[in-house]
């Protein structure tokens, strides 16, 4: 069986999920996978060894400035002529199944040529009634039409009564916590963020910012690294991040406290923040600064540890066996294997940590 698997490369979470899927596919040599990445310049992709001779297309992405989506700059950056050409010329007819992790080129090419298509990723959970703010028509249209597929397997931290799957989250055997707080806020204005961190009597390990920026002695800036990042998250006393899906799923697997701020104007992150509050899984704030961090640390926060099952292996096995099981059955079986920790009950998870 030949599979074309497209991945939206804008966020590292999509690639992290794809990396887990790539390793699961290795157990089924009868499944031949061609990977395609879009949404990020090729020179900014790193640790791509798992994907072999992958393809790259320009695709679509969002422009952010100082912690919020810049809609005008995003519109200006669109290269629709290139996008339509890539969709038209992508050889989807050569493949038995097209998989899209919210990747628009392969999804639209499959739709255009009427090829079987499957969506895997967090964004497909928005096909159901899950926590979300009152999005405008444009946000709803983007979510629905960005990467359309015949069958979408959405993922979330909870199923909310729908056939949604648990996250594909990297498991770590590290249980010890260090003294540092891991900070991953690549969308924030860097200089003011570093000034706020410098005011606190705490060690910070920061990813996602240029390493050459001037910074205080309590701050360590690190370059992108899959293994290094995971090690620093696993040993952190807590994690400060925007409200992206995959990092928070992996942090929950480790049981680390989370302080998060959604990227303003990014409907997925704003919806994620609502879900985190409803499920009481993280502290959500409107601003990441010395005051909000100090209040969070003063409370001596404890994290919720959730043991996610091996979702990637289950999905690949389901594909290899012909996808005969319904998404409802697939979802139910996976959630039975989820183990909430520290007395937390998803069934009773209600309103949330207080906003600062």
Secondary structure, 3 states (H helix, E strand, C coil): CEEEEEEECCCHHHHHHHHHHHHHHCCCCCCEEEEEEECCCHHHCCCCHHHCCCEEECCCCCCEECCEECHHHHHHHCCHHHHHHHHHHCCHHHCCEEEEECCHHHHHHHHHCCCCEEEEEHHHHHHCCCCCCCCCHHHHHHHHHCCCCCEEEEECCCCCCCCCECCCCCCCCCCCCCCEEEEECCCCCHHHHHHHHHCCCCEEEEECCCCCCCCCCCEEEECCCHHHHHHHHHHCCEEEEECCHHHHHHHHHHCCEEEEECCECCHHHHHHHHHHHHHCCCEECCCCCHHHHHHHHHCCCCCCCEECCCHHHHHHHHHHCCCCCCHHHHHHHHHHCCEECCCCCHHHCCCCCCCC
